[in-house]
């Protein structure tokens, strides 16, 4: 089963890349209020039970993929 994990910085924490990019876009004439950076990870997990696959991916995020102090994650089952 293929899943996508979206990882973003927690609300309220500084996002230096986003701040720099927002400033650059504004200087280039683009009207943007805010920019936030994150990342997406695509994982093919063995299994057919969606709840089990989500549980496995949550464990992956907690142990390795996301920093629980600074980041939040959202899991999307793609197929």
C-alpha positions as CSV (number, residue, x, y, z in Angstrom):
1,X,0.0,0.0,0.0
2,X,1.4,3.4,-1.0
3,X,1.3,6.3,1.5
4,X,2.5,9.8,1.5
5,X,3.6,11.4,4.7
6,X,3.6,15.2,4.8
7,X,5.9,16.7,7.5
8,X,5.6,20.3,8.5
9,X,7.1,22.5,11.2
10,X,4.8,22.9,14.2
11,X,2.7,26.0,14.3
12,X,4.4,28.9,16.2
13,X,7.9,27.7,15.5
14,X,10.2,29.8,13.3
15,X,10.6,28.7,9.7
16,X,13.8,30.4,8.5
17,X,13.5,29.0,4.9
18,X,9.9,30.1,4.7
19,X,10.8,33.6,6.0
20,X,13.6,34.0,3.5
21,X,11.6,32.7,0.6
22,X,8.6,35.0,1.5
23,X,10.9,38.0,1.6
24,X,12.5,37.1,-1.8
25,X,9.1,36.5,-3.4
26,X,7.8,39.8,-2.1
27,X,10.9,41.6,-3.5
28,X,10.3,39.9,-6.8
29,X,6.8,41.5,-6.9
30,X,4.7,38.5,-5.8
31,X,1.9,39.2,-3.3
32,X,2.4,36.5,-0.7
33,X,1.4,36.6,3.0
34,X,3.4,33.7,4.2
35,X,5.5,30.7,3.1
36,X,6.1,27.5,5.0
37,X,8.5,24.7,4.1
38,X,7.8,21.0,4.7
39,X,8.6,17.7,3.0
40,X,6.7,14.8,1.6
41,X,7.9,11.2,1.9
42,X,6.3,8.4,-0.2
43,X,6.5,4.9,1.3
44,X,5.3,1.6,-0.1
45,X,4.3,-0.5,2.9
46,X,3.6,-4.2,2.8
47,X,0.0,-4.8,3.9
48,X,-3.6,-4.6,2.8
49,X,-5.2,-3.5,6.1
50,X,-5.4,0.3,6.0
51,X,-5.5,0.7,9.7
52,X,-2.5,-1.5,10.2
53,X,-0.5,0.3,7.5
54,X,-1.3,3.7,9.1
55,X,-0.3,2.4,12.5
56,X,3.1,1.2,11.0
57,X,3.7,4.6,9.3
58,X,2.8,6.4,12.6
59,X,5.5,4.4,14.3
60,X,8.0,5.1,11.5
61,X,7.3,8.9,11.9
62,X,7.6,8.7,15.7
63,X,10.9,6.8,15.6
64,X,12.7,8.2,12.6
65,X,10.9,10.3,10.0
66,X,9.6,13.3,12.0
67,X,11.1,15.3,14.9
68,X,8.2,15.1,17.5
69,X,9.5,18.3,19.2
70,X,9.4,20.5,16.1
71,X,7.3,18.8,13.5
72,X,3.8,17.5,12.8
73,X,3.0,14.8,10.2
74,X,-0.1,13.8,8.2
75,X,-0.5,10.4,6.6
76,X,-2.3,10.0,3.3
77,X,-3.1,6.5,1.9
78,X,-2.7,6.8,-1.8
79,X,-3.9,3.3,-2.9
